[in-house]
Amino acid sequence: MPSKPFSPSELITKDPRYGFPLFGPSRILGVSIATLERFYRDFTEMVDKKTRNRIAKNLGYEVGLGQATTLSGLYAFSSPSEHLHAGSRLRSFTGYCHEHITSLDITPEGKLVRFTGLWTESFETAVYLKANSRKNKGYAKRPVCLSLCAILSGYASAVFGEKIVVRETACQAMGTTNCHFEGKPATAWAHGEAPPYMDDESDHALESNITKLREILGLEKNRAPAPPFFTPTAPVCKAPNFRAVLDRTDKVAPTDATVLILGESGSGKEVVARRIHAGSRRNRAPFLAINCAALPPELLESELFGHVRGAFTGAEKTKKGLFVSAGEGTIFLDEIGDMPLPVQGKLLRALQEREVRPVGGLEDIPVKARIVAATNRDLAAMAREGSFRQDLYYRLSVFPISLPSLAERKEDILPLAHAALKKRAPDHPGFSATAENALLSHPWPGNVRELENWVEHGLILAGDDLIDAPHLPETHQTTAPADSIDGDLPSLEALTHRYIDKVLTHTGGNKKETAHILGIGTATLWRHLKKTPPAFKG
């Protein structure tokens, strides 16, 4: 999906037939604070406190989950932080409150440690204070923003791919200026510290109640697909071969078919996976991604299928895997070609039987998630050689989608560069003609990811001035035009290896810096080097 700035107002559209307001694919209703106040007054008289809290949790969590998954299907957020802040802007825009994240601690791997923030003019405090002013009850004795806590919990859980719990530490209904909140993973809360209405006791009940609620409201029937982010005339999709990919993607998205996305590193495989999720009936459930090459077999198995307490050293608590956490959502298995053979067998069973068994567990758990896998390797050849299970390959490749490299979609190079620049600096004057020529003549072994790195490099050096060729990475100077490279006509693979060798020479053999310049991961660089060792001698 293209890199475009997040704008909440763009998400509110009209149903083409009746004119109803829509948020993404879903119809929305307008309810005033006065109406909620009257409902709250009757509700508190008829329903006990425990039931009220559970309803607030169920509905709030569903709202937050829906907000996060709708946005992730429509926007290419560059980081979990950007995604989290987009949710704050959305809740402010739609009248829930004015939400401001004041601190955010995330590990380099993207795992949440903790965040804090403020709510001003929370709709729940407004309802509470108005309802209780009639009874002269004064301020509340404890925080009242239960729904907002649940909404942000659901939203953050979808963003970070694990259960996040948010609690309110101070509330405007108690007499403070603002409502204060903090959020962190459920496992990070000390016993008795987390909000009582967000404990583990009703996790299964929550999922069950949400499913029933969705059936009652008809959300599982006749759901309109999410608005397509790409259109045939979109500036980032001028290349006919990539338009064909998107057409193919949009046809498979509404189905439940397993999809295998094939393409070079950095060519946009996760973008296509998110588009499939956004266009499916699952778009309000989580989209959870995992890199199969980044984890050792034992940890990968636990992440996918979960584990029970005591299953192995360090397993102090029972943990749900992605197959269970995703619910009826989508699991994106990136770098599936690097999945260890023992885990491949368990994945095959999960796909065939639609159930998983946690590590150390004795009972199977039914699962409903859809699988979208991706790889930059030749899985068919690996299956023939025995390094990848043939039965799993056939199970995964129900509907394969092959992505062209950036070198094969030259029509998109400059539009993508301008889109990446506009995202980072909307008012920047752009590129000079010589810089554009340099972009067009580069072979782009790192594909779109490398292109975005070049844009960022040029922006740093050029500042507010036009980006010229000298502002781009120096490696472009050593790349001759594609029609006269060293006097011969090498294959694309041979050209890629030549360029990698030149970058290695430029960095003095520093593979981490080389991978950064190329816009690829170090693991991908190592795979290239295994195929053809570099001529560089450090």
Residue, then its C-alpha position, 0 to 999 in steps of 0.5 A: m500500500p502506498s505511503k500516505p499521511f494518516s488523515p482521520s477525516e478521509l476514513i469517514t465516507k458515505d454508503p453509495r446507496y443510502g448515504f450512511p456514514l461509514f468508518g472504513p467498511s462499517r456503518i457508524l451511528g451518531v449518539s449524543i452525550a445527552t442520550l448516553e447520560r439518560f441510558y447510563r442512568d437507567f443502565t446503572e439502576m437495572v444492571d449490577k456493577k460486575t455485569r456493567n464492567r464486563i459489558a464495557k470491556n467486551l464492547g470497548y475491546e471490540v471497538g479498539l480492535g476494529q479501529a486498529t485493524t481497519l487503520s492497518g488495512l488502509y495505511a502503511f504505518s512505518s512503526p507500531s509507534e506511528h500506528l498507536h498515535a494514529g489511534s489517538r488522533l482517530r479517537s479525538f476526531t470521532g469524539y471519544c476524548h482528546e487522547h495524548i500519548t505522553s511516553l512510549d517505551i518500545t524495544p528495538e524489536g518492536k515489543l511494547v514495554r510501557f506507555t502513558g498518556l492523558w485523556t481530556e474531555s473523556f465522554e465517560t467522565a462527561v456522562y458520569l458527571k452529568a448523571n451524578s450532578r442531578k443526584n448531588k453525589g459529587y466526584a467519583k471515588r475511583p476512575v470511571c473510564l472503563s470503556l476507554c481503557a478497554i478500547l485502548s487495550g484492544y487497539a494496542s493489542a492489535v498494534f503490538g500483537e499481544k494482549i495489552v492492558v490499559r488502566e486509568t491511574a487518575c480520572q477527571a471524574m475524581g476531580t483531577t484536571n485530566c484522566h491519566f492512563e498507562g498500558k503495558p503487556a498483560t504479563a508485565w502487570a503485578h498480581g492485583e495491579a492490573p484493573p480487575y475488569m481486564d483480568d484473564e478470568s474472562d478472556h475466553a468469555l470475552e472472545s465468545n461474547i464478542t463472537k455472539l455480539r457480532e452475530i446478533l448485529g449481523l456483522e458476519k453477514n453482508r459485510a462490505p469489503a474495506p475500501p481498496f487502498f490501491t486503484p488502477t490509476a493510483p500513482v504508486c501503481k503505474a506498472p501494468n505487472f503490479r496492477a495485475v498483482l493487485d487485481r489478483t490480490d483483490k479477487v482472493a481477499p474476500t475468500d478464506a483461501t490460504v495465500l503464498i506471496l512470492g517476491e524478493s526482499g523489500s518488494g512489498k510482500e507484507v503490503v500485499a498481505r495487509r491488503i488481503h486482510a483489509g479486503s476480507r471479512r476478517n478485517r476487524a479481527p487482528f492481523l498478526a505477523i511473524n518473521c519465521a527466520a528471526l526466531p530459533p525453532e523452540l521459540l518459533e513454535s511457542e510463538l505460533f502455537g503457545h505453551v503451557r506453564g512449565a513446558f520448558t525452562g522459563a515458561e512461568k505462565t501459560k501463553k497463547g500462540l498467534f493461532v489462538s490470539a488471531g481469533e478469526g483474523t489473519i496470520f502473516l508468516d513472513e520468510i516461511g522458507d526459513m521455517p525449521l522442518p520440525v515446525q513445518g510439520k506442526l504448521l501442516r497439522a494446524l492447517q489440515e486439522r484446524e487445531v493446535r496443541p500448545v508446547g507441553g499441552l495435552e489438549d488441542i485448541p480449535v483455530k479459525a485464523r487465515i494464513v498468508a505466507a511469504t518468502n523470497r526463496d524458491l519453495a517449489a525447488m526447496a520442496r523438490e530438494g527436500s529442504f521444505r516439506q512438499d505437503l506443506y508447500y502444496r497446502l500453502s500455495v493454494f493461491p500463489i501471488s508473485l510480486p515483480s521486483l522494483a527493477e521490473r516495474k520501472e514506471d513506479i520508481l519515481p512515483l514511489a520515490h516522490a510518495a516516500l518523500k512526501k510522507r517524510a516532508p510534505d512540503h519538500p520541493g522534490f528531486s532534480a532531474t539528475a537525481e531522478n536519472a540516478l534513481l531510474s538507472h539504479p538496479w535496486p537489489g533492495n527493492v522498495r525498502e532500499l528506495e525509501n532508504w535512499v530518499e531518507h539519505g537524500l533528505i538528510l543531506a539536502g535539507d529543504d533544498l532540491i535533492d540532487a544526485p550528490h545527495l543520494p548514497e555514493t554507491h549510485q556513482t559506481t553503478a553504470p547505466a543498465d545498457s552498458i554495464d562493464g561492457d557486457l549484459p549480465s543477468l539480473e542476479a549477476l548484476t545484483h551480486r556485482y552491486i553487493d560486492k561494490v557496496l561491500t568494498h565501499t563499506g570496507g566489508n562491514k556487512k551491517e552497514t552494507a545491508h543498511i545501504l542496500g535496504i535489506g536485512t543482514a540475514t538476506l545479505w548473508r543468503h546472497l553471499k552464500k550463493t556467490p561469495p564476494a570478490f571483496k577481500g577485507 
